[in-house]
Amino acid sequence: MVPEIEAPFLFTQIVLAAIFCVWSVYAGVSIRRLPTVARYEAFLLYCCMTAPIVGVAGLADLNWIVLLVLMFLCWPPSVMYADRQLRIGVLGRAGYFRLLARHSGSVEVIRDLDDLSRIEVLVVTPEQLDELSNHEGSHGELYKAVVTNEVDVRLLADYLEHSFGCSNVGKPLKETAANLYRFTMFELAKLITEKVIAVTLLITLSPLFLVVALLIWGIDGRPLIYRQPRLGRGGKPFKILKFRTMQDLEEEDRPQITRLGGYLRYFHLDELPQLINILRGEMAFVGPRPEWVLLTDDAQAPEDYWLRLAVKPGLTGWAQVNYKPTYTKRMRERKLGYDVYYINNRTFFMVSLIWMRTLWMLFLALFGKARGRSLDESRDPKSQ
């Protein structure tokens, strides 16, 4: 029999273990369902999300070993639930449905009411959805059966969007603009956290700021800081701050990147002054990268470029960790799809994944293996 004096402590242990299990399973499922996430990325992120609780338990003299064991026990069931294959049905196999079949493994072709019992999700095109909702003939009966059988109906573009993490912009479907920006508790927590991190990094990295500034001054001369007009939230222009990496813009129409500037760009050290932009409230750590004002006109920017102006631009973003640098209007449209997806689906877990991938890219840069980059690369200054 457990002594009475230990009962409160035992109760605390049980409650903490229960809460920890719920959080672990929730975190595991949420992380594993992030689009484009690999298994090793999901597991590393899962450890980052749960390990701090284990550390707090150890500091509080609670049984951290039990929590550590529970952390690893909760991972497999969360993966199994998140990776559960939905039984998908379609009304045809033409076009994009072939891509759907390859991505989902197996797809049922729905021809009559009896087929609905074999599926959980019915993926349709907008035209097929209009026919289903017409409520006439066989399509009307099928539509009623879909509702009564609790079959989830999803548009093909939406299904592919959540599978690949890229919104369908520039097409007739404009539902992506419906829920672009909501100031939630997530946004409030993100705002406060980013201010604290920006101040901390500015203080911690001040010696690095000084070294880079002295190198630029000694090798390339003044000015040390380069200011360029960019578009912020709501289309409001602001001056982005960077360490200067190019020759004087006033002297040449197409300035060249300096020798030192090539190294600063490769290791992204030229971006350090943007911590001041974050502290001012002009930027965030995570968000769509701010575009140069002269590249936002109709001739250069995608048709729906304004969608990405719903939130603050970021130091890094979902597009940066999923897509290569863009140089053409078509590439910017694809990149816009990733930005809009992030805006519509941003969560704490997605932001954490973006940070993890960004740090990994910086780590690769230290060993000369940055993705798609080289020290000899001469990027267009106008697009940076």
Beta strands, then each sheet from edge to edge (+ up, - down):
strand 1: 88-90
strand 2: 107-109
strand 3: 121-124
strand 4: 152-155
strand 5: 225-231
strand 6: 237-243
strand 7: 284-286
strand 8: 314-316
sheet 1: 2+ 1+ 3+ 4+
sheet 2: 5+ 6-
sheet 3: 7+ 8+
end
